[in-house]
Amino acid sequence: MNKKYYTYMLLIENNSLYCGYTDDVEKRFQAHLDGRGAKFTRAHKPVKIVYKKEFDTKSEAMKEEYRIKHLPRSEKLKLINM
């Protein structure tokens, strides 16, 4: 079985968005909730997963994360509402 990678976005309690990549979105979300995910989510509590996209390689997922992080908020919201 080929490993899959994901780019994901989380809704944060202050209504901001956090973007990352992982090979297991649910496990990574739980790590964020437990304060083990990222510096940003230790300080700002995640509420829910609002977006995820699957990729065949880690490189593709990382490139998509980079692309999303450089989008204006309005474009991120469009991705979520697709």
N, C-alpha and C positions, 0 to 999 in steps of 0.2 A: 504494500500500500504506500502510495506517495504521500509525503507530508504536505499539508496545505498551510499557507500563511494568510493572514488577514490584516487589513487596515481597518481600524475602527474609530468611532467617535463616541465620547461619553458626554452626556448632559451633566453639568456640575450644578450644585445647589444654588449658586449665585447666577444661574442661567448662562454661564459661559460654556464653551465647548473644549474638550480635550481630545487630541488625536494621537494615536499610537499604532504600533503593529505588534503582532504576536502569532504564535501557532495554535493558541487556544484562547479564544475570546472570553469564554465564561470564567476560566481559571484566572486570566489576567484581570478581569473585572473584579473578581473576589479579592485578588491581591491589592487592587486599588482601594477597595472597601476596607481591607485590613490594615491599610497604611503602609503596605509594602510595594506599591505599584510605581509611584514616581513622586518626586519632590512636590510637584504641583498638586497632585491629588492627596498628598498628606495634609496640605494646608487648605485644600478646597474639596469638600466631600462630593464624590460622584453620586448621581442619582440613578441613572440608567444608561444602557447602551442604546444609542439612537441611530447608529450606522455601522455596517460591516460589509466588506467586500473581500472575496476570496481570490487568492493568487496561487500559482504553482511554485513560485520561488520567493525566497526571503527578499531578494533584491527588488523584485517587482513590488512587493508590499511596502518596502522601505521608500521606494521612489514615489509611490502613491501617497504615503504619509507626508513626505516632503512637499509634494504638490499641494495637498490639502492644507497643510500648515501655512502655506503662502497665499491661500485664497482669502478674499475678504469674507467677513461673516455672512453677508448676503448669499454668496456662492456656496458656502458650507451649508446654509439652511436649505438651499435648493437641492443639494445632494441628499440631505436627510429626508426631504419630502418626496423623493422620487418613488 
